[in-house]
Amino acid sequence: MTVRLGTMRTIVISSSDVAREMFKNHDTELAGRKIYEAMRGKEGDSEGSIILAQYGPHWRMLRRLCTSEFFVKSRLDSTLMLREKCVCGMVRYILEVCEGGTNNAIDIGRYIYLMSFNLIGNLIFSMDLLDPNSRTGAEFFYHAGKIMDLAVKPNIADFFPMLRWLDPQRIKGKLEHESNDDAGANKKDFLDVLLNFRGDGVEEPVMFSPRVINATVMEMFIAGTDTTTSTLEWAMAELLQNPTAMIKVQDELRGVLDINSQGVLGENDMKRLPYLTAVIKETLRLHPPLPCLVPHMAMDTCKMLGYYIPKETQVLVNVWAIGRDPKLWKDPLVFKPERFLEMNMVDFKRHNFEYLPFGSGRRICPAIPLVSLVLPLALGSLLYLFNWVLPNGLKPEDGFPLRW
């Protein structure tokens, strides 16, 4: 369907058939990005952004950097101990709260967020940004949180361009202020890759400017923390409301594995935990991290399934609706991990257009290899070591509302 949001024309795709047509036959034409006002640089572009860069040589260079340096198997293998350390830290903090004898409910979302943030910090800077002795880490955590809040805040200037110069909500001004603050570190790993990059000077820059490096680093924090946190938080919420599934996944963990005393799984154990994997896949079906993905944009006028899509039209792929389509899924609103144990079931790593939690085509999320390791590692560790119940005496049959 077509809707108008102020002056912004938007196409919303809510079926797997149209999504297949888009990603298979019109992927290049619709590979542009709709850049919101808050995310534009001072020159009006999105330089340095892997997510928001327009399709072209600059984007291909950034994407290639992701797949060959950031999320390649050899680098992920070399950072196994970092992931286990950060998950272990999350478990340790929760244990300290439990051993303190408090009866207060645990804000599991907060601990997952801190774990995700610290993991990205270790991968990029080789340092614990949440180290209580690190002032730099605390400052970076504060500014990154402010940027995340501002970046997702609805901005009236996006819908009425005549108001851009006014910046009526001061979103862009505040975002530029936060982005210019001390970004934190000059250590190793992912940051080293950016600092040591040398291009051909033709389609690629000779080296990255500080602005590009800052944008790339901040984007990794924004994309890596919120999506991981929301997925794991939803998984816990669904399991708490479905105690049979909770017992089943905990029985699998505790019956199959000999986990170390710190309660942290090993990534090699994931192949032996099909139900845990199914829980994560079912969570992503019902609660994709970005319900309409990152907005695409028509780079030129095109015709799709008999309809004309004008140039610069925003395109939203409603993967939330596709994942709940009764034509595709039996009992679509029911949390049922068992469906992903069936033979030849869809997987987000393949081209299954009825299941697109991370998108598809050229703009598919490049961090899937990392996400696929972190989600089961963190969720499995939480479920193995702790028995979880709802706070304040609530019972699943009470029908408590899940937060949307």
Secondary structure, DSSP 8 states (H G I E B T S, - for coil): -EEEETTEEEEEE-SHHHHHHHHHHSTTTT-EE---GGG--TTSS-TT-TTTS-TTHHHHHHHHHIIIIIS-HHHHHHTHHHHHHHHHHHHHHHHHHHHTT--S---HHHHHHHHHHHHHHHHHHSS-TT-TT-HHHHHHHHHHHHHHHHHTS--HHHH-GGGTTT-TT-HHHHHHHHHTS------STHHHHHHH----SSSS-SS--HHHHHHHHHHHHHHHHHHHHHHHHHHHHHHHH-HHHHHHHHHHHHHH----TT----GGGGGG-HHHHHHHHHHHHHS-SSTT-S-EE-SS-EEETTEEE-TT-EEEE-HHHHTT-TTTSSSTTS--GGGGGSTT---TTS--TT--TT--GGGS-TTHHHHHHHHHHHHHHHHHH-----GGG--GGG------
